[in-house]
Amino acid sequence: MPLFTQIQEDIKTALRGGERLKLTTLRILLSVIKQREKDTGKEITDEEILPLIEKQVQLRKEAAELYKEADRSELLMKENEEAAILQGYLPEKLDTPEVTKIIETIISTIDAKTIQDMSQVMTELKSQSQGSIDMKEASAIVRMLLSQ
């Protein structure tokens, strides 16, 4: 089932089940997706939806950090719950050894030698990852491997 359809079905289920937090979270996500479709003028694919979901998760985590610093535990919990709901639509993240192995393969394939080649490696990695790699972690690994 396409991700867009799955989100719409989950909205209906949350509405019927009275899950207010899930309902509002998914409605916000749906509006972000529809806005992207409107901006681009074409129907959005699953590969284009994944980065939007990742961005929404990141926004929730950043907000949670701010609420933690401000000692607002009820809002901190809400943001963490919303992030967890959205995280359910993302593929499982690969662990560090798997990511390192993929990066090493890319480096040897494109013959990257120095840190100046990092952008090429990251571009290739992003195209291969489809949301299954934490790009922040990957960036640190690429930097480490290319500076050796």
MORA-V986065 format. One record per residue. N is the residue number from 1. RES is the residue in one small letter. PHI is phi as a letter, one per 20 degrees, with the letter a starting at -180 (* if undefined). PSI is psi in radians with two decimals (none if undefined). Layout:
# MORA-V986065
n=N res=RES phi=PHI psi=PSI
n=N res=RES phi=PHI psi=PSI
This chain:
# MORA-V986065
n=1 res=m phi=* psi=2.29
n=2 res=p phi=g psi=2.59
n=3 res=l phi=g psi=-0.73
n=4 res=f phi=g psi=-0.79
n=5 res=t phi=f psi=-0.70
n=6 res=q phi=f psi=-0.74
n=7 res=i phi=f psi=-0.75
n=8 res=q phi=f psi=-0.73
n=9 res=e phi=f psi=-0.69
n=10 res=d phi=f psi=-0.55
n=11 res=i phi=f psi=-0.78
n=12 res=k phi=f psi=-0.76
n=13 res=t phi=f psi=-0.75
n=14 res=a phi=f psi=-0.64
n=15 res=l phi=f psi=-0.79
n=16 res=r phi=f psi=-0.62
n=17 res=g phi=e psi=-0.10
n=18 res=g phi=m psi=0.45
n=19 res=e phi=e psi=1.57
n=20 res=r phi=f psi=-0.79
n=21 res=l phi=f psi=-0.79
n=22 res=k phi=f psi=-0.72
n=23 res=l phi=f psi=-0.87
n=24 res=t phi=f psi=-0.68
n=25 res=t phi=f psi=-0.81
n=26 res=l phi=f psi=-0.57
n=27 res=r phi=f psi=-0.69
n=28 res=i phi=f psi=-0.79
n=29 res=l phi=g psi=-0.78
n=30 res=l phi=f psi=-0.69
n=31 res=s phi=f psi=-0.63
n=32 res=v phi=f psi=-0.75
n=33 res=i phi=f psi=-0.81
n=34 res=k phi=f psi=-0.62
n=35 res=q phi=f psi=-0.70
n=36 res=r phi=f psi=-0.73
n=37 res=e phi=f psi=-0.72
n=38 res=k phi=f psi=-0.72
n=39 res=d phi=f psi=-0.72
n=40 res=t phi=e psi=-0.38
n=41 res=g phi=m psi=0.29
n=42 res=k phi=b psi=2.85
n=43 res=e phi=f psi=2.43
n=44 res=i phi=e psi=2.50
n=45 res=t phi=e psi=2.96
n=46 res=d phi=g psi=-0.68
n=47 res=e phi=f psi=-0.48
n=48 res=e phi=e psi=-0.40
n=49 res=i phi=f psi=-0.64
n=50 res=l phi=g psi=-0.83
n=51 res=p phi=f psi=-0.55
n=52 res=l phi=f psi=-0.71
n=53 res=i phi=f psi=-0.77
n=54 res=e phi=g psi=-0.71
n=55 res=k phi=f psi=-0.73
n=56 res=q phi=f psi=-0.69
n=57 res=v phi=f psi=-0.79
n=58 res=q phi=f psi=-0.72
n=59 res=l phi=f psi=-0.70
n=60 res=r phi=f psi=-0.70
n=61 res=k phi=f psi=-0.68
n=62 res=e phi=f psi=-0.74
n=63 res=a phi=f psi=-0.69
n=64 res=a phi=f psi=-0.71
n=65 res=e phi=f psi=-0.75
n=66 res=l phi=f psi=-0.72
n=67 res=y phi=f psi=-0.58
n=68 res=k phi=f psi=-0.78
n=69 res=e phi=f psi=-0.58
n=70 res=a phi=e psi=0.02
n=71 res=d phi=l psi=0.81
n=72 res=r phi=d psi=1.34
n=73 res=s phi=f psi=-0.61
n=74 res=e phi=f psi=-0.69
n=75 res=l phi=f psi=-0.58
n=76 res=l phi=f psi=-0.82
n=77 res=m phi=f psi=-0.74
n=78 res=k phi=f psi=-0.80
n=79 res=e phi=f psi=-0.71
n=80 res=n phi=f psi=-0.67
n=81 res=e phi=f psi=-0.72
n=82 res=e phi=f psi=-0.74
n=83 res=a phi=f psi=-0.70
n=84 res=a phi=f psi=-0.69
n=85 res=i phi=f psi=-0.83
n=86 res=l phi=f psi=-0.62
n=87 res=q phi=g psi=-0.50
n=88 res=g phi=f psi=-0.33
n=89 res=y phi=e psi=-0.10
n=90 res=l phi=e psi=2.59
n=91 res=p phi=f psi=2.76
n=92 res=e phi=f psi=2.40
n=93 res=k phi=f psi=2.46
n=94 res=l phi=f psi=2.63
n=95 res=d phi=e psi=2.95
n=96 res=t phi=g psi=-0.79
n=97 res=p phi=f psi=-0.68
n=98 res=e phi=f psi=-0.74
n=99 res=v phi=f psi=-0.76
n=100 res=t phi=f psi=-0.73
n=101 res=k phi=f psi=-0.77
n=102 res=i phi=f psi=-0.77
n=103 res=i phi=f psi=-0.75
n=104 res=e phi=f psi=-0.70
n=105 res=t phi=f psi=-0.78
n=106 res=i phi=f psi=-0.76
n=107 res=i phi=g psi=-0.77
n=108 res=s phi=f psi=-0.60
n=109 res=t phi=f psi=-0.81
n=110 res=i phi=e psi=0.06
n=111 res=d phi=l psi=0.83
n=112 res=a phi=f psi=2.35
n=113 res=k phi=c psi=-0.65
n=114 res=t phi=c psi=3.02
n=115 res=i phi=f psi=-0.39
n=116 res=q phi=f psi=-0.35
n=117 res=d phi=e psi=0.03
n=118 res=m phi=g psi=-0.72
n=119 res=s phi=f psi=-0.65
n=120 res=q phi=f psi=-0.76
n=121 res=v phi=f psi=-0.78
n=122 res=m phi=f psi=-0.67
n=123 res=t phi=f psi=-0.81
n=124 res=e phi=f psi=-0.73
n=125 res=l phi=f psi=-0.76
n=126 res=k phi=f psi=-0.68
n=127 res=s phi=f psi=-0.50
n=128 res=q phi=e psi=-0.42
n=129 res=s phi=f psi=-0.65
n=130 res=q phi=l psi=0.80
n=131 res=g phi=n psi=0.05
n=132 res=s phi=e psi=0.07
n=133 res=i phi=c psi=2.35
n=134 res=d phi=f psi=1.91
n=135 res=m phi=f psi=-0.47
n=136 res=k phi=f psi=-0.81
n=137 res=e phi=f psi=-0.75
n=138 res=a phi=f psi=-0.69
n=139 res=s phi=f psi=-0.74
n=140 res=a phi=f psi=-0.69
n=141 res=i phi=f psi=-0.78
n=142 res=v phi=f psi=-0.80
n=143 res=r phi=g psi=-0.78
n=144 res=m phi=f psi=-0.79
n=145 res=l phi=f psi=-0.62
n=146 res=l phi=e psi=-0.28
n=147 res=s phi=e psi=0.03
n=148 res=q phi=f psi=none
